[in-house]
């Protein structure tokens, strides 16, 4: 989502379209970043599918694909954001001294810009729950961890995935049942500036609460600290992703089906929504009241430990597959070049689709063919991205983000 690593590794930020022609070797750094761009591109289109694609209730393979895209695409973005943070602050070894302070300054400026851009897009009043503000805040909170080793980051990611959902649940219940939140909002400058619930919404009640999205970024940082060129390491990361997906979704399935009364309680909490698929699907709906049984589900937007584990596992598998595929086959890189180009301008692509939804009035056209809208938007994005990358190094908003961070060079 915030990919722009030219400051971290100039030789690695080449246009994927041009890099394909060079056919980098499987162990080249250029190839690895092309794999990350492919993963970002897939995440962009997953977000498109979730926002304007057909409803999963259409059933069949199309409905299944639309359901898979929900929640998991944004989690993949968060993992990649953590990887990007490591690229910006130094990889494989973190920068120290003045260079380290400047890198931290760039990240903090990026965080502020993303928060501001996120709230600006929210003001467009589309049906999209904009995630950029949450990303920006998570970036800010993750900066103190940038010097840590991969194993330490992995332990922190696991601990936050285990603990923070259990913290978020009573906090949401307290906000729902108490008047203290209104007092906090009334005195919150962010709430007044953004016409939202401010910090409480950003950290607790929003669609992407910072408390439960922090583990994704820290996990991505751990991945960024690993030497992915080591023999067999990508396969191990993929196997770890598979194990986490099985643990998250499988653990939820067992919990929902074996804990007495869990399905009935979850259904009642979601105003009668079926809990049969709550171990993997958003079809269960959003909770309207509180029940501890909600912590047993793994629906992608449920903000539970099970969902974080499952979504992280899927993200790691996708990243691994993209890295391996782009490094092993020049022909595949050529075929995937349009998606790779989108991934290299992912901030522009994400922002652009929200503006397009508003400008074209897609939200107000309930009878508009959703699949046609999705295909047209994806095709237009790929064409524009490929054309832009042939002429420019960064996307339009990526240039803006880069320019905004130039004051960090003044840090001593």
Helices and strands as residue ranges (DSSP letters): G 10-12, H 16-22, H 29-52, G 56-58, H 60-69, H 72-89, H 97-122, H 132-142, G 143-145, H 150-177, H 180-186, H 189-194, H 198-200, I 201-205, H 210-224, H 233-245, I 246-250, H 251-258, H 262-269, G 282-284, G 292-296, H 305-328, H 330-335, H 337-344, H 346-360, G 362-364, H 370-391, H 396-404, G 406-410
